[in-house]
């Protein structure tokens, strides 16, 4: 993937930061498994798995921590 999509971790606030954390997490999956067909095939397996959904939430939370720190936790 040569698509440059991440130009900054700076966001205008926590909501935008959380959305960026989700995007980072999704792009991590896309880079790890570049085949959209394979990702679609696997989706039903994890879509109803509490463990898989919890793990996905954990990855988002870790990414959000990074973004919040990069933004000084949105405190002046």
PyMOL commands that set and color helices and strands:
alter all, ss='L'
color gray80, all
select helices_A, chain A and resi 14-32+36-47+50-70+72-74
alter helices_A, ss='H'
color red, helices_A
deselect
rebuild
show_as cartoon
